[in-house]
Amino acid sequence: MSTSHAPVEAGTDQARPGGATPPPGSPARRSGRRRVPLKARLRRDWQLLAMVAPGFLILLVFSYVPILGNVIAFQDYNPYLGSNPLEAFVQSNWIGFGQFQLLFEDPAFWSAFRNTLAITAFQLVFFFPLPILLAIALHNLLSSRLRGFIQTVVYLPHFFSWVLVVTFFVAMFGGAGLLAQTMREAGMQPWNIMTNPDTFIILVTAEAVWKDVGWGTIVFLAALSTIDQNLYEAAAADGAGRWRRLWHITLPGLRPVIILLLILRLGDALSVGFEQFLLQREAVGRQAAEVLDTFVYYFSIATGNYGYGAAAGLFKAAIGLCLILAANKVAHLLGERGIYSR
């Protein structure tokens, strides 16, 4: 008996043992692809590159080039040694990890570090969930006009400066503010809100909520709009109530965005703000309001010890990087992509 073989088409891969074909992404498959030359791609996409160029230059000049300045964390940097910063850098003495040793022996640094961690943890628990809840509440409103009005009102404070936000809180809750005057007229002792170091963490969290909770809902509203409405209709037809639809459809649909923003928030955990704390530092005292950003300003920039501040900033960046890597690993274990994946 003769055995017939299927003809092999020209231009296709040769037969492999077992009849297997090269998987997508393998070297055999990639070698058969026609790679577009760089010049042709530049000619094809020059409009997109021209549109992205200004933003790339801003990012390069103000974000990546300053990274080179972290080198002075390993120097006894003196900006007055030369006629320009380059000469001062060349003539400054290298001291290795001397700045870090001084930093870790400074009680003021560890006090600012503890305050920063405490404020971050408090805001992570009491501030981070609020934009999610607000987005879900706005998404469930039947009137699109009412939804748009509430959304505009709640995210308008995001455009206010911290000077204006702190001034508003002083006018409302300060010793001569509206609340204190109302309590005095009622024969009550006014509360010490703006100058009480024991409740300062609640004050700064309330200020951050009023300023940014509405702005944070935009991302979650966009994520809610991508959830298939047929899922809600099918669940309602099967008898699922509002809470079951929220638990089994809405929250799983928001989970990738929640995890992504949580990872980014952890990476920025040691940067709780500068202007907000600088404006209120004298009112409540350094022990309560000193965070790493204000520590760098008062103990480095104000004193001219730039290497000391660079060491503190480099330490903060290293901690943030470790938190991002750890949180992203946990996200992979939970089956999410995180901010990057292999």
Buried (B, 14 or more C-beta within 10 A) or exposed (E): EEEEEEEEEEEEEEEEEEEEEBEEEEEEEEEEEEEEEEEEEEEEEEEEEEEEEEEEEEEEEEEEEEEEBEBBBBBBBBBEEBEEEEEBBEEBEEBEEBBBEBBEEBEBBEBBBEBBBBBBEBBBEBBBEBBBEBBBEBBEEEEEEEBEEBBEEBBEBBEBEBEEBBBBBBEEBBBEBEBBEEEEEEEEEBEBBBBBBEBBBEBBBBBBBBBBBBBBBBBBBEBBEEBEEEBBEEBEEEEBEEEEBBEEBBEEBBBBBBBBBBBEBBBEBBBBBBBBBBBBBEBBEBEBBBBBBBBBBBBBEEEEBBBBBBBBBBBBBEBBEEBBBEBBEBBBEEEBEBBEEE
